Amino acid sequence: MDEKKELKVEDIKGAAQAKACPVQKALHYVTGFLEGPMCGKCFPCSMGSFEARRRLENIAEGRGTGADESALRRIAGHMLEASMCKKGKDTARFILEWIEDGGFSAHVSSPGAAARCPEKQCLGLIEFRVVPEKCSRCGVCKDACAHGAVFGEKRKPYLTGYPPFEIRQKRCVKCGDCLRACPEGAIEVADAAAAEPVKA
């Protein structure tokens, strides 16, 4: 028997609920649903789920617009009405439930407000940054980064004038290794659109 078909809707939803961000909940669930329980026999469910995942990826990666949120509501509405089985209807209900939780709108930019993930879980909307006042120039973060994204020179005894370490965002894959390695707590998660670091 194909192991993918053994996944149950309830199990996928349970794993999705462990995430704090409603966008990540919906994306995790829809991705798991497409890889397992979805049979593909029902057009509204199969096409709706594929399109929902695309829209959710846009939002999670920082490319989302109000049109994506509106489309998700429309897709879920069609799935709820036209899906032929309970699994498809449940998927629609879950998507609508997470949209109504509130957090989706913050992920989409609007006049006067940049897109952000309040729970700091959508990688397209966050950055890892060094807080200069906390950085001791020990170089532990640089050693921990396998992607060469941390720049700076380790402090040497009796010498001064070292600038704090810096994370080059174009190289950073947001794995969090530097954050976990820093003994000073000098690396924090920030909104990508924010000018200053904010605590995770």
Sine and cosine of phi, psi and omega as CSV:
sin_phi,cos_phi,sin_psi,cos_psi,sin_omega,cos_omega
0.00,0.00,0.63,-0.78,0.01,-1.00
-0.93,0.38,0.83,-0.56,-0.05,-1.00
-0.89,0.45,-0.50,0.86,0.00,-1.00
-0.88,0.48,-0.57,0.82,-0.03,-1.00
-0.96,0.29,-0.20,0.98,0.00,-1.00
-0.99,0.15,-0.24,0.97,0.07,-1.00
-0.89,0.45,0.67,-0.75,0.01,-1.00
-0.93,-0.36,0.53,-0.85,0.01,-1.00
-0.81,0.58,-0.67,0.74,-0.04,-1.00
-0.90,0.44,-0.62,0.78,0.00,-1.00
-0.92,0.38,-0.67,0.74,0.00,-1.00
-0.91,0.42,-0.66,0.75,0.01,-1.00
-0.91,0.40,-0.62,0.78,0.02,-1.00
-0.86,0.50,-0.69,0.73,0.03,-1.00
-0.92,0.38,-0.61,0.80,0.01,-1.00
-0.91,0.41,-0.63,0.78,-0.04,-1.00
-0.91,0.41,-0.35,0.94,0.01,-1.00
-0.94,0.34,-0.28,0.96,0.01,-1.00
-1.00,0.10,0.56,-0.83,-0.04,-1.00
-0.99,0.14,-0.53,0.85,-0.09,-1.00
-0.99,0.10,0.80,-0.60,0.00,-1.00
-0.89,0.46,-0.54,0.84,0.04,-1.00
-0.92,0.40,-0.68,0.73,0.03,-1.00
-0.92,0.38,-0.57,0.82,0.08,-1.00
-0.86,0.52,-0.78,0.63,-0.04,-1.00
-0.90,0.43,-0.68,0.74,-0.02,-1.00
-0.91,0.42,-0.69,0.72,0.02,-1.00
-0.88,0.48,-0.71,0.71,-0.03,-1.00
-0.91,0.42,-0.78,0.63,-0.06,-1.00
-0.88,0.47,-0.64,0.77,0.03,-1.00
-0.89,0.46,-0.72,0.69,0.03,-1.00
-0.90,0.44,-0.61,0.79,0.01,-1.00
-0.90,0.43,-0.68,0.73,0.01,-1.00
-0.91,0.41,-0.53,0.85,-0.04,-1.00
-0.99,0.10,-0.19,0.98,-0.09,-1.00
-0.68,-0.74,-1.00,0.01,-0.19,-0.98
-0.89,0.45,-0.42,0.91,-0.04,-1.00
-0.92,0.40,0.80,-0.60,-0.05,-1.00
-1.00,0.10,-0.42,0.91,0.02,-1.00
0.99,0.12,0.07,1.00,-0.05,-1.00
-1.00,0.09,-0.34,0.94,-0.09,-1.00
-0.96,-0.28,0.89,-0.46,-0.09,-1.00
-0.87,0.50,-0.74,0.67,-0.02,-1.00
-0.86,0.50,-0.61,0.79,-0.03,-1.00
-0.96,0.26,-0.76,0.65,-0.08,-1.00
-0.92,0.40,-0.76,0.65,0.00,-1.00
-0.93,0.36,-0.61,0.79,0.02,-1.00
-0.89,0.45,-0.67,0.74,-0.02,-1.00
-0.92,0.40,-0.67,0.74,0.03,-1.00
-0.89,0.45,-0.69,0.72,0.00,-1.00
-0.93,0.36,-0.61,0.79,0.04,-1.00
-0.88,0.48,-0.67,0.74,0.02,-1.00
-0.89,0.46,-0.67,0.75,0.01,-1.00
-0.88,0.48,-0.69,0.73,0.01,-1.00
-0.92,0.39,-0.64,0.77,0.02,-1.00
-0.91,0.41,-0.63,0.78,0.06,-1.00
-0.89,0.46,-0.66,0.75,0.06,-1.00
-0.83,0.56,-0.73,0.69,-0.05,-1.00
-0.92,0.39,-0.71,0.70,-0.04,-1.00
-0.92,0.40,-0.47,0.88,-0.04,-1.00
-1.00,-0.05,0.09,1.00,0.07,-1.00
1.00,0.10,0.18,0.98,0.01,-1.00
-0.97,-0.23,0.04,1.00,-0.12,-0.99
-0.94,0.33,0.48,-0.87,0.07,-1.00
-0.78,-0.63,0.11,-0.99,0.07,-1.00
-0.86,0.52,-0.47,0.88,0.01,-1.00
-0.91,0.41,-0.55,0.83,0.02,-1.00
-0.92,0.39,-0.69,0.73,0.02,-1.00
-0.90,0.43,-0.68,0.73,0.03,-1.00
-0.89,0.46,-0.65,0.76,0.01,-1.00
-0.90,0.44,-0.63,0.78,0.02,-1.00
-0.89,0.46,-0.65,0.76,0.05,-1.00
-0.89,0.45,-0.67,0.74,-0.01,-1.00
-0.92,0.39,-0.70,0.71,0.00,-1.00
-0.87,0.50,-0.75,0.66,-0.01,-1.00
-0.89,0.46,-0.61,0.79,0.04,-1.00
-0.89,0.46,-0.70,0.72,0.03,-1.00
-0.91,0.42,-0.66,0.75,0.00,-1.00
-0.90,0.44,-0.66,0.75,-0.01,-1.00
-0.89,0.45,-0.60,0.80,-0.04,-1.00
-0.99,0.12,-0.62,0.78,-0.20,-0.98
-0.95,-0.32,-0.20,0.98,0.02,-1.00
-0.89,0.46,0.60,-0.80,-0.10,-0.99
-1.00,0.01,-0.22,0.98,-0.02,-1.00
-0.78,-0.62,0.23,-0.97,-0.04,-1.00
-0.89,0.45,-0.57,0.82,-0.04,-1.00
-0.88,0.47,-0.68,0.73,0.02,-1.00
-0.92,0.39,-0.66,0.75,0.02,-1.00
-0.92,0.40,-0.63,0.78,0.04,-1.00
-0.90,0.44,-0.65,0.76,0.03,-1.00
-0.86,0.51,-0.70,0.71,0.03,-1.00
-0.88,0.47,-0.68,0.74,0.00,-1.00
-0.89,0.45,-0.66,0.75,-0.02,-1.00
-0.90,0.44,-0.70,0.71,0.00,-1.00
-0.86,0.51,-0.74,0.67,0.00,-1.00
-0.90,0.44,-0.62,0.79,0.02,-1.00
-0.87,0.49,-0.71,0.71,-0.03,-1.00
-0.95,0.31,-0.55,0.83,0.08,-1.00
-0.89,0.45,-0.68,0.74,-0.04,-1.00
-0.95,0.30,-0.26,0.97,0.03,-1.00
-0.87,0.49,-0.40,0.92,0.03,-1.00
0.97,-0.25,-0.30,0.95,-0.90,0.44
0.23,-0.97,-0.37,0.93,-0.01,-1.00
-0.90,0.43,-0.71,0.70,-0.09,-1.00
-0.87,0.49,-0.55,0.83,0.00,-1.00
-0.91,0.42,-0.42,0.91,-0.04,-1.00
-0.97,0.23,-0.16,0.99,-0.07,-1.00
-0.90,-0.44,0.77,-0.64,-0.02,-1.00
-0.92,0.38,0.52,-0.85,0.03,-1.00
-0.60,-0.80,0.23,-0.97,0.01,-1.00
-0.81,0.59,0.86,-0.50,0.03,-1.00
1.00,0.06,-0.05,1.00,-0.01,-1.00
-0.62,-0.79,0.84,-0.55,0.03,-1.00
-0.99,0.17,0.45,-0.89,0.05,-1.00
-0.91,0.42,0.65,-0.76,0.01,-1.00
-0.42,-0.91,0.41,-0.91,0.09,-1.00
-0.96,-0.27,0.96,-0.28,-0.04,-1.00
-0.83,0.55,-0.50,0.87,-0.03,-1.00
-1.00,-0.02,-0.02,1.00,0.02,-1.00
0.84,0.54,0.67,0.75,0.01,-1.00
-0.91,-0.41,-0.27,0.96,0.01,-1.00
-1.00,0.00,0.94,-0.35,-0.15,-0.99
-0.88,0.48,-0.47,0.88,0.00,-1.00
-0.95,0.32,-0.18,0.98,-0.08,-1.00
-0.89,-0.47,0.15,0.99,0.00,-1.00
-0.77,-0.64,0.28,-0.96,0.11,-0.99
-0.64,-0.77,0.47,-0.88,0.17,-0.99
-0.99,-0.13,0.78,-0.63,-0.06,-1.00
-0.72,-0.70,0.49,-0.87,0.08,-1.00
-1.00,0.03,0.75,-0.66,0.10,-1.00
-1.00,0.01,0.95,-0.32,-0.14,-0.99
-0.81,0.59,-0.64,0.77,-0.06,-1.00
-0.91,0.41,-0.37,0.93,-0.03,-1.00
-0.99,-0.17,-0.28,0.96,-0.10,-0.99
-0.96,0.29,0.81,-0.59,0.01,-1.00
-0.99,-0.16,0.07,1.00,0.00,-1.00
0.87,0.49,0.58,0.81,-0.04,-1.00
-0.98,0.19,-0.41,0.91,0.04,-1.00
1.00,0.09,0.07,1.00,-0.01,-1.00
-0.89,0.46,-0.65,0.76,-0.01,-1.00
-0.90,0.44,-0.63,0.78,0.00,-1.00
-0.91,0.42,-0.65,0.76,0.03,-1.00
-0.91,0.41,-0.54,0.84,-0.06,-1.00
-0.98,0.21,-0.36,0.93,-0.08,-1.00
-0.99,0.12,0.91,-0.42,-0.01,-1.00
-0.99,0.11,-0.04,1.00,-0.11,-0.99
-0.93,-0.38,0.09,1.00,0.04,-1.00
0.90,0.43,0.52,0.85,-0.05,-1.00
-1.00,-0.03,-0.24,0.97,-0.04,-1.00
-0.99,-0.15,0.81,-0.58,-0.02,-1.00
-0.89,-0.45,0.62,-0.78,0.03,-1.00
0.43,-0.90,0.26,-0.96,0.00,-1.00
-0.92,-0.39,0.75,-0.66,0.00,-1.00
-0.89,0.45,0.63,-0.78,0.02,-1.00
-0.91,0.40,0.67,-0.74,0.07,-1.00
-0.94,-0.34,0.54,-0.84,-0.01,-1.00
-0.83,0.56,0.65,-0.76,0.12,-0.99
0.94,0.35,0.16,0.99,0.05,-1.00
-0.90,-0.44,0.54,-0.84,-0.01,-1.00
-0.79,-0.61,-0.01,-1.00,0.08,-1.00
1.00,0.02,0.21,0.98,0.01,-1.00
-0.98,0.22,0.77,-0.63,0.10,-0.99
-0.96,0.28,0.39,-0.92,0.03,-1.00
-0.92,0.40,0.35,-0.94,0.05,-1.00
-0.92,0.40,0.35,-0.94,-0.05,-1.00
-0.66,-0.75,0.60,-0.80,0.07,-1.00
-0.98,-0.21,0.88,-0.48,0.04,-1.00
-0.99,0.15,0.92,-0.40,-0.16,-0.99
-0.90,0.43,-0.49,0.87,-0.01,-1.00
-0.94,0.35,-0.38,0.93,0.03,-1.00
-0.99,-0.13,-0.35,0.94,-0.10,-1.00
-0.94,0.33,0.78,-0.63,0.04,-1.00
-0.98,-0.18,0.05,1.00,0.08,-1.00
0.87,0.48,0.66,0.76,0.02,-1.00
-0.98,0.19,-0.39,0.92,0.03,-1.00
1.00,0.07,0.07,1.00,-0.01,-1.00
-0.88,0.47,-0.63,0.78,0.00,-1.00
-0.92,0.40,-0.66,0.76,0.01,-1.00
-0.87,0.50,-0.70,0.71,-0.01,-1.00
-0.95,0.32,-0.48,0.88,-0.08,-1.00
-0.99,0.10,-0.47,0.88,-0.13,-0.99
-0.89,0.45,0.88,-0.48,-0.03,-1.00
-0.98,0.21,-0.21,0.98,-0.07,-1.00
-0.98,-0.18,-0.09,1.00,-0.09,-1.00
0.91,0.42,0.54,0.84,-0.08,-1.00
-1.00,-0.02,-0.01,1.00,0.03,-1.00
-0.92,-0.40,0.79,-0.61,-0.03,-1.00
-0.78,-0.63,0.33,-0.94,0.05,-1.00
-1.00,-0.03,0.76,-0.65,-0.05,-1.00
-0.81,-0.58,0.43,-0.90,0.19,-0.98
-0.89,0.45,0.74,-0.67,-0.04,-1.00
-0.86,0.51,-0.52,0.85,-0.03,-1.00
-1.00,0.05,-0.12,0.99,-0.06,-1.00
-0.99,0.16,0.53,-0.85,0.01,-1.00
-0.98,0.18,-0.47,0.88,-0.05,-1.00
-0.83,-0.55,0.48,-0.88,0.03,-1.00
-0.90,0.44,0.56,-0.83,0.11,-0.99
-0.78,-0.63,0.49,-0.87,-0.05,-1.00
-0.94,0.35,0.55,-0.84,0.03,-1.00
-0.96,0.29,0.00,0.00,0.00,0.00
